[in-house]
Structures are given as C-alpha cells and as structure tokens.
Amino acid sequence: MESQIARDGKPGLPRRLEPDLASLATFVLDLQGRVLSWSPSATRLFGHPLGAVVGHDVCDVLMTGAGQYE
C-alpha cells in the first residue's frame, strides 16, 4: 500500500499497488500434462530453456529432486 496526499494537504486514502508480473513464470500444458509453452521468466526461474522442456511431462521438468515425484 502507498499513502497518497490529497490536494488539500491532508492524507489521502491508501492506494493499492499493482503487482509486478514481469518475473512471473508461466507455462501452458496439454491435456496429458506435457509442456506446450514456456516463458522466458520460467527459464530464469527453473533453469530449463524452452527447447529443452516443450513436449516433456511437467513433472519430469519441475520435480527433479530425490523423492519429489512420489
């Protein structure tokens, strides 16, 4: 929240700040759970480039640690 000063110098109502979605990782899956689309921010966050994930099951892409898949 950000405080605003009204024109008369009195404190105004707080304004809601819009979220910064620039670093939001997005991806699209098909009905079988395979990656169809992968954003540049998903590449930065998860470390997999687009060409390495398209067509792969999302669980194989995101759950790479021991015991995560179960």
N, C-alpha and C positions, 0 to 999 in steps of 0.2 A: 504494500500500500504506500502511496505517496501523498503527503499532505499538500494541499493547494491553498494559496492565499486568494481570497475573494477580492474583487475590485475595491471594496470599501476598506481593505486592510485587515479585515477580520479573517480568522482561519476558516477556510472552506471545508467542504466535505472531503473525506479521503477518496482518492481515485484508485481504481483497481488497475494495476499494471498488466499489460498483456504479456503472456508467457513468450519467451524467446524459443521458437521452434526450430531454429537453424541447426541445432545439434541433435534433433530428434531422429533416431534411426527408424527407418520404415522399410518394410518389405511386404511383398504380396506372395501368397501361397495358392497353389491349385487345390482341388478337392482332395487330393491324395497327400497333401502336406509338403509338396515339393516347391522350392523357391522359384518364382516366376520373375520377380523384380527385386532389386536390392539397391538401396540408396547409397550415395557417397558417404553419408554420415554413418550408415551401418558398417561400411568398410572400415571407417576410422574407429568405430566402437568395438567391433568384433574382430577386425584384422583380416577378414577374408575379402578379396576383390570380387566384383560382380561375376566375372567369368568363372571363378572357382566355385560358386555356390548355385548358380542357376541350374535347375533340374535335379538338385540334390534334396533329400529329405531334410526339413528344417531341424529335426532332432540331431541328425548327423552333423549339421553345421554349427549349431549352438550348444549342444551338450557334449562337450569333448573331454570333460574331466572324469576321473575314475568314479563310478557309482552314480553319475548324473542321469544316465539313460534309463536306469531302472526307476 
